[in-house]
Amino acid sequence: MGYDKNDEIYSKVVRAGKRTYFFDVKATKGNDLYITLTESKKTFVDGRESYQKHKIFLYKEDFEKFEDGLKDVLNKIAELQQTDQYQDASSSSENYSEVSFDDL
């Protein structure tokens, strides 16, 4: 089945307060599917409504690793919330290391 690269194959919109998340499935020229994740946040600039958008492209070769990483952090959050460890951890900066995006 061929896809028109200009068409979205599937789109899911998640509204969350001031932010809206768009999960869009699209196709490359070679008919490989990929995902764009877009965060749109309503802001006000000079009293006028504006939107800030941030977009991530997720390609098929990274789907499994992305899913594994997301599941891992969501499970860790659930674990920390059940044990209240996150409150203890957040009060001690020695549990975290400074990471710059330039380092990645």
N, C-alpha and C positions, 0 to 999 in steps of 0.2 A: 504494500500500500504506500503510495507516495503522498508526502505532506507538502503543502505550500508553506515555505519557510516564513511567510509573513503572517500566517494564521496561527493563533494559539490553539493547541490541540485540546488543552484542558486548563481551566483556571479556577482557583479556589481563593475566595476573599475572606479574611478573618479580621473583624473589627475588634479592637481592644483599646477602649478609651480614646486617647488622643492619637493613637497610632492605628494604622491599617496595614495588614500584611497581605501581600499577593503572592500566591504560589502558582506559577505559570509553567505549563509543559509546552515546549516548543520543539521544532525540528531544525537540524542543520541542513545545509544544501545536500549532504549525503544521506539524509533521512535518519540520522541518529537523533534520538530524543535527548533533551537536556531540560533543566529546570532553572527558572529565574526566581529568586526570592527577593521581593521588594518590600522595604519598610517605608511607609509614607507617614510623616508626622506633620500635623497642622501646627503652624507657628504664625506669629504676627510680626510683620516688619513694617515699621513706620505706621502702625495702626491698621495695616491692610493684611488680610488673611493670605497666607502663603503656605506652601508645602515643601518640606525637605524630603528628598527621596534618597535611599541607599539601596543599591542592587548588588546581588551576588549571583554569579552564574555557576551552576553546579552541573558538571558533565558526567556522562554515564560511567566513566572509569572511576569516579569518586563517590558514586551513590552509596556503595556498601560502607566505605570508611566514614563518610559523613553520617550515615545512619548509626553506625556503631558508636561514634563519638557523641552524637546527640543523645542516644539511649544511655550512654555511660554517665553523662553529666546530669540528665534528668533523674536517673536512679540515685546518683550521689545526693542531689538536692532532696529527694524524698527521704533518703536515709538520714541526712543531717537534720531535716525538719522533725523527724520522728524522735531523734535523740537529743535535740537542742544543741548538738555539737557546733553548729554554725555560729551560735552566739559566742561560745568560748573561742572559736577560731577567729572570729572577726575582731576580737579585742586584743589579739596578739598578732602583730605584724610579722613575727618571725616565721609564721607558717606559710607565708607567701613570698614569692620572689618577684622582683620588678622585671617585667618583660616589655620590651619596646616592639612595636610592629616592625621597626627597622631590623630587629634581630631575627624576625621570622622570615 
